[in-house]
């Protein structure tokens, strides 16, 4: 395993000899090695198919909070008994032999670029801790609903990536938008932030809906009372105090340490960052294609962030009420109606437009897109209950061969029938495609080591 911190001999700058050796072992990672990027361009397509390690430079996670019904979306069972069957019919897609729900007409035309995984399985039927399991690859220490996130939790994939990046950028390493996932009682869902890695690797939260006329990213706005010249003077004073009064370092720890301050300054002063987050640069026609609501415009903003080079973006399905009542995928009642008339149409077109634009701009081949959630829905009735034993997710981009299906559920989409996939296998696959060996170690605050994933890479790669 690779370690980033060890005990042992240190150099005069505080780095340990073993750390230097292990940092050298990290050289193949795509996180900060231009030479590997150059080698990618020289590698033939056949070789890329054989090994996609490190093919993705960026990753976008489409988090469908609540649990989409696998039987009503991407794993329909038209021959199942009536009580198990969806009210929707399956339709053919651009991928021969693969059918999906009739209410995904746009995505059906893009299925030749998508790899379905129909056998994802675990044992937690609670939104909160199941989301932690799927987002981190680790089962939570408890299995409980309405559980509030804490620094004892495992870190999100994006926070792991942020912790492993050594190069400094004005842009965040991990962005989460347009709102944090939480339960109806307001309990923040665990597994979205850096957990035991500490606050400096938390996501850059954008808690605003990009479709609203007054949308802006507050962290990019300078207080009217503080000029940029004054901000530079304050920065210089803080750095001088840091050098001359090391005893004051505790104050930085309380606030999140110097890295927070440096990142804030980078964002405020970066023209690149301001441009990446500025949706006003998109024309009306493009914005209309994505749809005039929070999820669609969040995908448009995500496309801009991918273009700018942000390594990981999570787009969480919105559930707040603004000018309409947003439904979420936790369809306990009236499920078929809500899926047909709200959820699926609100997802189908903007997701397809997002994939198309990535492809047209030459970004899909180096960007991994993952559709996932905490679990699926129960097999009977209107599929109204939480169902951890099986659900369907999908991958696109990053050289993955589209038009394939990995794994299968049984005849009523209740349990895996072949090739079961654990949450840790999902994270292992994402890390592998991003050029991070799944057994790379990270450490909690007590220096206890954990592999970034203890799973195995899914057979779509």
C-alpha positions in Angstrom: 0.0 0.0 0.0 1.0 3.6 -0.5 1.3 5.8 2.5 1.5 9.6 2.6 2.6 9.8 6.2 5.0 7.5 8.1 7.3 7.6 11.1 11.0 7.4 10.6 14.0 9.5 9.5 13.2 13.2 8.6 15.0 15.7 6.4 15.7 19.2 7.5 12.5 20.5 6.0 10.5 18.0 8.0 9.8 15.5 5.3 10.6 11.9 6.1 12.8 9.9 3.9 10.1 7.3 3.4 7.6 10.0 2.5 9.8 11.1 -0.4 10.1 7.5 -1.6 6.3 7.0 -1.4 5.6 10.3 -3.1 7.8 9.0 -5.9 5.5 5.9 -6.0 2.6 8.2 -6.6 4.1 9.5 -9.8 1.8 7.4 -12.0 -1.3 9.1 -10.6 -3.1 11.5 -13.0 -3.5 14.0 -10.2 -0.4 16.0 -11.0 1.8 14.4 -13.6 1.8 16.1 -17.0 4.0 13.3 -18.4 1.3 10.8 -17.9 -1.1 13.1 -19.8 1.3 13.2 -22.6 1.6 9.4 -22.7 -2.2 9.2 -22.9 -2.2 11.1 -26.1 0.3 8.7 -27.6 -1.5 5.6 -26.5 -3.6 3.8 -29.1 -7.3 3.1 -28.5 -6.8 -0.7 -28.2 -4.4 -0.2 -25.3 -6.8 2.2 -23.7 -9.6 -0.4 -23.8 -7.3 -2.9 -22.2 -6.5 -0.7 -19.3 -8.3 2.5 -18.5 -6.4 3.3 -15.3 -6.0 7.0 -15.1 -8.1 7.8 -18.2 -10.3 10.2 -16.3 -9.0 13.7 -15.5 -12.3 14.7 -13.9 -15.3 13.0 -12.5 -18.9 14.2 -12.2 -21.3 12.4 -9.8 -25.0 12.8 -10.5 -26.4 12.1 -7.0 -30.1 11.1 -7.3 -30.9 11.4 -3.7 -33.9 9.4 -2.4 -33.4 6.2 -4.4 -34.7 5.9 -8.0 -36.8 2.7 -8.6 -34.6 0.4 -10.7 -37.7 -1.3 -12.1 -39.1 2.0 -13.4 -35.9 3.5 -14.9 -33.0 1.3 -16.2 -34.0 -2.3 -15.2 -37.6 -2.8 -16.3 -39.1 -6.3 -15.9 -42.0 -6.5 -18.4 -42.5 -10.2 -17.9 -42.7 -10.0 -14.1 -46.0 -10.6 -12.3 -48.4 -7.7 -12.3 -47.7 -6.5 -8.7 -43.9 -6.4 -9.4 -44.1 -4.8 -12.9 -43.6 -1.2 -13.7 -46.5 0.9 -15.1 -44.1 2.0 -17.8 -43.0 0.1 -20.9 -39.4 -0.5 -21.9 -38.2 1.0 -25.2 -35.2 0.2 -27.4 -32.2 2.4 -27.2 -29.2 3.3 -29.4 -27.4 0.2 -27.8 -28.7 -3.0 -29.4 -30.4 -5.3 -26.9 -30.6 -2.7 -24.1 -34.0 -1.3 -23.1 -34.8 1.4 -20.6 -38.0 3.3 -19.5 -40.1 4.9 -22.2 -39.9 8.2 -20.3 -36.2 8.5 -21.0 -36.4 9.1 -24.7 -33.4 11.5 -24.8 -31.1 9.2 -22.8 -32.3 6.2 -24.8 -30.6 7.8 -27.8 -27.4 8.0 -25.9 -27.3 4.6 -24.3 -24.5 3.4 -26.7 -22.2 5.7 -24.6 -23.4 4.4 -21.2 -22.5 1.3 -19.2 -25.3 0.1 -16.9 -24.5 -1.7 -13.7 -27.7 -3.5 -12.6 -26.5 -5.4 -9.5 -25.3 -2.9 -7.0 -26.1 -4.2 -3.5 -25.7 -3.5 0.2 -27.8 -4.0 3.4 -28.7 -0.5 4.7 -32.2 0.8 4.0 -31.7 4.1 5.8 -31.2 7.2 3.6 -28.5 8.7 5.8 -26.1 5.9 6.4 -26.8 4.2 3.1 -25.8 7.4 1.3 -22.5 7.4 3.4 -21.9 3.8 2.3 -22.4 4.6 -1.4 -20.5 7.9 -1.3 -17.5 6.6 0.6 -17.4 2.9 -0.1 -17.5 2.2 3.7 -20.5 1.1 5.8 -21.3 3.6 8.5 -20.5 2.5 12.1 -24.2 2.5 12.7 -27.3 1.9 10.5 -29.7 4.7 11.3 -32.0 7.3 9.7 -31.6 11.1 10.3 -28.0 10.6 11.4 -26.0 13.9 11.4 -22.7 14.0 9.6 -19.6 14.2 11.8 -15.8 14.2 11.6 -15.8 10.5 12.5 -17.3 9.7 9.1 -15.3 8.4 6.1 -14.5 11.0 3.5 -16.4 11.4 0.2 -14.6 10.4 -3.0 -14.1 14.1 -3.8 -12.4 14.9 -0.5 -10.0 11.9 -0.9 -9.0 13.4 -4.3 -8.5 16.8 -2.8 -6.3 15.3 0.0 -4.1 13.6 -2.6 -3.6 16.5 -4.9 -0.3 18.3 -4.3 -0.6 21.1 -6.9 -2.2 24.4 -6.0 -5.0 25.8 -8.0 -7.3 28.7 -7.7 -10.2 26.4 -8.4 -11.6 24.1 -5.8 -10.7 20.4 -6.0 -14.2 19.2 -5.1 -17.4 21.1 -5.7 -20.9 20.1 -4.4 -24.0 21.9 -5.8 -26.7 23.2 -5.8 -27.5 22.2 -2.1 -26.2 19.8 0.5 -28.1 16.5 0.8 -30.2 16.3 4.0 -33.2 14.5 5.4 -36.6 16.2 5.9 -35.7 17.1 9.5 -32.6 19.0 8.2 -30.0 16.4 9.3 -27.0 16.7 7.0 -26.4 13.4 5.2 -23.0 11.9 6.2 -20.5 11.0 3.5 -20.7 14.3 1.6 -17.7 16.0 3.2 -14.1 15.2 4.2 -15.1 13.4 7.4 -12.0 12.3 9.3 -9.7 14.0 6.8 -10.6 17.4 8.3 -12.3 20.5 7.1 -9.7 21.7 4.7 -10.7 18.9 2.3 -14.4 19.6 2.5 -16.2 20.4 -0.7 -16.6 23.9 -2.0 -20.3 24.1 -1.3 -22.6 26.0 -3.7 -25.9 26.3 -1.9 -27.8 28.3 -4.4 -30.0 27.4 -7.3 -28.3 28.5 -10.6 -31.6 29.0 -12.5 -32.6 31.9 -10.2 -32.1 35.4 -11.7 -30.0 36.6 -8.7 -27.8 33.5 -8.6 -24.2 34.1 -7.5 -21.5 32.2 -5.6 -21.2 34.1 -2.3 -17.6 32.9 -1.8 -16.5 34.7 -5.0 -18.0 38.0 -3.9 -15.8 40.5 -2.1 -17.4 42.5 0.7 -18.2 46.0 -0.5 -16.4 47.5 2.5 -13.1 45.8 1.6 -11.2 46.8 -1.5 -8.7 44.4 -3.1 -5.8 46.5 -2.0 -7.0 46.3 1.6 -7.5 42.6 1.3 -3.9 42.2 0.1 -2.7 44.3 3.1 -4.7 42.1 5.5 -3.2 39.0 3.9 0.3 40.3 4.3 -0.3 41.2 7.9 -1.6 37.7 8.7 1.4 36.1 7.1 3.7 38.4 9.0 2.0 37.4 12.3 2.2 33.8 11.3 6.0 34.1 10.9 6.7 36.3 13.9 4.2 34.7 16.3 4.1 30.9 15.8 2.2 30.6 19.1 -0.8 32.1 17.3 -1.0 29.0 15.1 -3.8 27.6 17.3 -6.0 30.4 15.9 -5.5 29.1 12.4 -6.4 25.6 13.5 -9.7 26.8 15.0 -10.5 28.5 11.7 -9.5 25.6 9.6 -5.7 26.5 9.2 -3.9 28.7 6.6 -5.1 26.6 3.7 -8.6 27.9 4.1 -7.4 31.5 3.9 -5.2 30.8 0.9 -8.0 29.1 -0.9 -10.3 32.0 -0.2 -7.8 34.5 -1.5 -7.2 32.4 -4.6 -10.8 32.2 -5.4 -11.4 35.9 -4.8 -8.4 37.0 -7.0 -8.8 34.4 -9.8 -10.2 35.6 -13.0 -10.3 31.9 -14.1 -12.5 31.0 -11.1 -14.9 33.9 -11.7 -15.3 32.9 -15.3 -15.9 29.2 -14.5 -18.7 30.1 -12.1 -20.3 32.8 -14.3 -23.4 31.3 -16.1 -24.1 34.7 -17.6 -21.5 33.9 -20.2 -23.8 31.2 -21.6 -26.3 32.2 -24.3 -30.1 31.9 -23.8 -30.3 29.0 -26.3 -27.8 26.9 -24.3 -29.5 27.7 -21.0 -32.8 26.7 -22.4 -31.6 23.3 -23.6 -30.6 22.4 -20.0 -34.0 23.5 -18.7 -35.1 26.4 -16.4 -34.8 24.7 -13.1 -32.1 24.0 -10.5 -30.8 20.6 -11.7 -30.6 21.5 -15.3 -28.7 24.8 -14.7 -26.5 23.0 -12.2 -25.4 20.6 -14.9 -24.6 23.6 -17.2 -22.5 25.1 -14.4 -20.9 21.7 -14.0 -19.9 21.6 -17.6 -18.2 24.9 -17.2 -16.4 23.6 -14.1 -15.2 20.5 -16.0 -13.9 22.7 -18.8 -12.0 24.8 -16.2 -10.4 21.6 -14.8 -12.2 21.0 -11.4 -11.4 17.4 -10.6 -14.7 16.3 -9.0 -18.2 17.8 -9.0 -21.2 16.3 -7.3 -24.6 17.5 -8.6 -27.1 16.6 -5.9 -30.8 16.3 -6.9 -32.5 19.4 -5.4 -35.3 19.0 -2.9 -35.8 22.6 -1.7 -38.9 24.5 -2.7 -38.5 27.6 -4.7 -41.0 28.6 -7.4 -42.3 25.0 -7.5 -42.3 22.0 -5.3 -39.4 19.8 -6.2 -39.9 16.1 -5.9 -37.2 13.8 -5.0 -36.6 10.1 -5.8 -37.9 8.9 -2.5 -41.3 8.0 -4.1 -43.2 6.5 -1.2 -46.6 7.4 -2.6 -48.0 8.1 -6.1 -44.7 6.9 -7.5 -45.6 6.2 -11.0 -47.3 9.6 -11.5 -44.4 11.5 -9.9 -41.8 9.6 -12.0 -43.7 10.0 -15.2 -44.6 13.6 -15.0 -41.8 15.1 -12.9 -38.7 13.2 -11.9 -37.7 11.4 -15.1 -38.5 14.2 -17.5 -36.6 16.7 -15.3 -33.6 14.4 -15.5 -33.8 12.9 -19.0 -33.1 15.9 -21.2 -30.6 17.9 -19.1 -28.5 14.8 -18.4 -28.4 13.9 -22.1 -27.6 17.5 -23.1 -24.8 17.5 -20.5 -23.3 14.3 -22.0 -23.7 15.6 -25.5 -21.9 18.9 -24.8 -19.1 17.1 -23.0 -18.7 14.9 -26.1 -18.9 17.8 -28.6 -16.2 19.7 -26.7 -13.9 16.8 -26.5 -14.3 16.4 -22.7 -16.3 13.2 -22.4 -13.3 10.9 -23.2 -11.5 12.3 -20.2 -14.4 12.9 -17.9 -16.1 10.1 -15.9 -19.8 10.6 -15.3 -21.6 8.5 -12.7 -25.3 8.3 -12.0 -25.9 6.9 -8.6 -28.0 7.0 -5.4 -28.2 5.4 -1.9 -30.4 2.4 -2.9 -33.3 1.4 -5.1 -37.0 0.7 -4.4 -38.9 -2.3 -3.1 -40.1 -4.8 -5.7 -43.9 -4.8 -5.1 -46.7 -2.3 -5.5 -45.7 1.1 -6.8 -42.1 0.3 -5.6 -42.7 2.6 -2.6 -40.2 1.3 -0.1 -36.4 1.7 0.4 -34.6 -1.3 -1.1 -30.9 -1.8 -0.5 -30.5 -5.4 -1.9 -30.3 -4.2 -5.5 -30.2 -1.0 -7.6 -28.9 0.2 -10.9 -26.2 2.9 -11.5 -24.4 3.8 -14.7 -21.1 5.1 -15.9 -20.2 7.1 -19.0 -17.1 8.7 -20.4 -13.4 8.2 -19.5 -13.0 5.6 -22.3 -15.6 3.2 -20.9 -17.2 1.2 -23.6 -20.9 2.2 -23.9 -23.8 0.0 -24.7 -22.9 -2.6 -22.1 -24.7 -4.0 -19.1 -22.8 -5.5 -16.1 -24.5 -7.7 -13.6 -28.2 -8.5 -13.5 -31.1 -8.6 -11.0 -33.5 -11.4 -10.7 -36.8 -11.6 -12.5 -38.5 -9.1 -10.3 -35.5 -6.8 -9.7 -35.3 -7.6 -6.0 -31.9 -9.2 -5.7 -28.7 -9.6 -7.7 -28.8 -12.6 -10.0 -25.2 -12.3 -11.2 -22.1 -10.3 -10.5 -23.1 -8.5 -7.3 -21.4 -5.1 -7.0 -20.7 -3.6 -3.5 -20.4 0.1 -2.8 -16.7 -0.4 -2.3 -16.5 -1.7 -5.8 -18.1 1.5 -7.1 -15.5 3.7 -5.4 -12.7 1.4 -6.4 -13.8 1.8 -10.1 -14.0 5.6 -9.8 -10.6 5.8 -8.2 -9.0 3.4 -10.7 -10.3 5.5 -13.6 -9.0 8.6 -12.0 -5.5 7.1 -11.7 -5.6 6.4 -8.0 -4.8 2.8 -7.0 -7.7 1.7 -4.7 -5.3 0.5 -2.0 -3.7 3.9 -1.7 -3.8 4.8 2.0 -5.3 7.8 3.7 -5.2 8.5 7.5 -7.6 9.7 10.1 -6.7 12.1 12.8 -5.1 9.3 14.9 -3.0 8.4 11.9 -4.9 5.1 11.5 -4.5 4.0 7.8 -7.4 3.2 5.5 -7.3 2.3 1.8 -9.2 4.7 -0.3 -11.3 1.7 -1.3 -11.3 -1.9 -0.2 -13.3 -3.0 -3.2 -12.5 -4.4 -6.6 -12.8 -2.6 -10.0 -16.1 -3.4 -11.8 -15.9 -5.4 -15.0 -17.0 -2.5 -17.2 -13.4 -1.4 -17.3 
